Amino acid sequence: MTLTLDLTADLEHRLIVEAGRRGVSPDRFVVQVLEENLPANDRREQFSALLQSWLEEDPEEQKDTFEYLVRALDEDRPSQRKLFPSALKGISW
């Protein structure tokens, strides 16, 4: 899709400066801003994108955080049945 925008001189300047700071073209920067800020088509896709962005930030930290979350969810349950049984680690989660 091609989209034509009428930008003020100030907004155009800010766009060019920020795109340059990020090392991308102004067109690519606008697409990135739209991708980051427009809601996903569905909640599952949105959740998946959020998880993926967390993994890309610091995989080792996220591994530790995930393991903590799994332990916390399994410990704080009214049922004795674990959500994340160790026998299924690497198979279903």
C-alpha positions as CSV (number, residue, x, y, z in Angstrom):
1,M,0.0,0.0,0.0
2,T,1.3,3.5,-0.8
3,L,0.2,6.2,1.5
4,T,0.9,9.9,1.0
5,L,1.1,12.1,4.2
6,D,1.2,15.9,4.4
7,L,3.7,16.6,7.2
8,T,4.5,19.9,8.8
9,A,8.1,21.0,8.2
10,D,8.8,20.4,11.9
11,L,7.4,16.8,11.9
12,E,9.2,16.0,8.7
13,H,12.5,17.2,10.2
14,R,11.9,15.2,13.4
15,L,11.0,12.1,11.3
16,I,14.2,12.4,9.3
17,V,16.4,12.9,12.4
18,E,14.9,10.0,14.3
19,A,15.1,7.7,11.3
20,G,18.8,8.7,10.9
21,R,19.4,8.1,14.6
22,R,18.0,4.6,14.3
23,G,19.9,3.9,11.0
24,V,16.9,3.4,8.8
25,S,15.1,5.3,6.1
26,P,12.3,7.6,7.0
27,D,9.9,5.2,5.2
28,R,11.1,2.2,7.1
29,F,10.9,4.1,10.4
30,V,7.3,5.0,9.8
31,V,6.5,1.4,9.1
32,Q,8.2,0.4,12.3
33,V,6.3,2.9,14.3
34,L,3.0,1.7,12.8
35,E,3.9,-2.0,13.5
36,E,4.8,-1.2,17.1
37,N,1.7,0.9,17.8
38,L,-1.2,-0.5,15.8
39,P,-3.2,-3.3,17.6
40,A,-2.6,-6.8,16.3
41,N,-5.4,-8.6,14.3
42,D,-6.2,-10.7,17.3
43,R,-5.1,-11.1,20.9
44,R,-3.2,-14.3,20.3
45,E,-1.0,-12.6,17.6
46,Q,-0.5,-9.6,19.9
47,F,0.5,-11.8,22.8
48,S,2.9,-13.8,20.6
49,A,4.5,-10.6,19.4
50,L,4.9,-9.4,22.9
51,L,6.6,-12.6,24.1
52,Q,8.9,-12.6,21.0
53,S,10.0,-9.0,21.7
54,W,10.8,-10.0,25.3
55,L,12.9,-13.0,24.1
56,E,14.8,-10.8,21.7
57,E,15.8,-8.3,24.5
58,D,17.8,-10.7,26.7
59,P,17.3,-14.4,26.1
60,E,19.1,-15.5,29.3
61,E,17.2,-13.1,31.5
62,Q,13.9,-14.2,29.9
63,K,14.8,-17.9,30.5
64,D,15.2,-17.1,34.2
65,T,12.0,-15.1,34.3
66,F,10.1,-17.9,32.6
67,E,11.4,-20.5,35.0
68,Y,10.4,-18.3,37.9
69,L,6.9,-17.8,36.4
70,V,6.4,-21.5,35.9
71,R,7.4,-22.2,39.6
72,A,5.1,-19.4,40.8
73,L,2.2,-20.6,38.8
74,D,2.6,-24.2,40.0
75,E,3.0,-23.2,43.6
76,D,0.1,-20.8,43.8
77,R,-2.7,-23.2,42.7
78,P,-5.8,-24.4,44.6
79,S,-5.3,-27.8,42.9
80,Q,-2.3,-30.1,43.5
81,R,-2.1,-30.7,39.7
82,K,0.8,-28.7,38.3
83,L,0.3,-26.7,35.1
84,F,3.9,-27.3,34.1
85,P,4.9,-30.9,35.2
86,S,8.6,-31.4,34.9
87,A,8.0,-34.6,32.9
88,L,6.6,-32.5,30.0
89,K,9.4,-29.9,30.0
90,G,10.7,-29.5,26.5
91,I,7.7,-31.4,25.1
92,S,4.6,-29.2,25.8
93,W,6.3,-26.1,27.3
